[in-house]
Amino acid sequence: MFIRNIATYAVLGSLIAFGSAQAHEFKLGEIEIGHPYSRAMLPMAKVGGGYFKITNNGPADRLVRITSDRAGSVELHEMKMNGAVMQMRELEAGIAIPANTTVELKPGGYHLMFMDVPQPFKEGEMIKATLVFEKAGSVDVEFAVGPVAADKSKDAHAEHGK
Amino acid sequence: MTMKNPFMLIATAISAAFFCVLVGILFFTFKDEPRNSRFSTDFTLVNDKGEPVDQSIFKGNPSLVYFGYTHCPEVCPTTLFEVAGYLNQLGEEGAPIKSYLFTVDPERDTPEIMKGYVTAFSDRITGVTGTPEEMKRVIAGWRAFAEKVPNKSGGYSMSHTMDLFLIGADGRLKGLIPYGADQDDAIEKIRSRLL
């Protein structure tokens, strides 16, 4: 049931995403960062997720660090569903990006966590951040802030083409 | 036992089969999901206005109870939005239902933070926090799960149960709505179990 819902939202989301042509991307040598996005945060919320697609057309690399002026720190996390329990863990060694593959950071899997955010992200904002790769170096990107997490009706980001 | 009468053998076989089916049905009915389990833990916590609450919160009216926290970017907001959606859709019919967010992270989630957070979803959701020790009693009392996962930076995340608990006016667990449940299925379950 969960999978079916996700699939539905993914299809709907991609339709809307293509329709409004909101997808944007950044390049660093052989690495492409496809459509970084986040979500509007709730009042009193201190953390926000960050998602994007990494397409690596070159040799193996590793996403090791992210910084942003809008957050006290940015962490790389992995979320897993273990039965009815949601498990979070920090990826201390970063995220491996094997040669010639695409790695996606998305809800329910690998994602960024903007921690200690003093000013909650608002829908429509662009959040500047810097991604640091072990070999390729660093690249400045902007996260497009979409609607709050649960507002799937107008979620343009469930799935996005590059 | 010798079976002189062939009918006796058949009758025994039939009743044995019947008995097995019956036990099977009973087993599946009760194993399906935790139902009617009783909450028998005393606790003292505070709601999002800072007022004390105890175990009597689960009695007298049906309730939707979620164990989450405000430092949760995805699962908790989604579930709370869905709860707000259920309450909207049920309208008058759902008027007796109360809904609560019990924080699994009481150290960071003060009553003020809880108030601001839950109100963003619905004025019908009440936040509950307090001391970690008392909160553990509630979590264990409903056989939910929550665990702190430390980060290298000194911070932490929480692993926690994602199910929404349906608790009857008698203070017993009537069912669970899993994360990502279909809205119509969820509403039907709330109707049949709580109203």
Interface residues (C-beta under 8 A of the other chain):
Chain A: M1 F2 N5 I6 R39 L42 P43 M44 A45 K46 V47 G48 G49 S73 E75 H77 M79 M81 A84 V85 M86 Q87 M88 R89 E90 E92 P107 G108 H111 M113 M115 V148 A149 A150 D151
Chain B: T70 H71 C72 P73 E74 V75 P77 T78 T79 L80 F81 E82 R108 E112 I113 M114 K115 G116 Y117 T119 A120 F121 F145 V149 N151 K152 S153 G155 S157 M158 S159 H160 T161 M162 D163 L176 P178 Y179 G180 A181 D182 D185
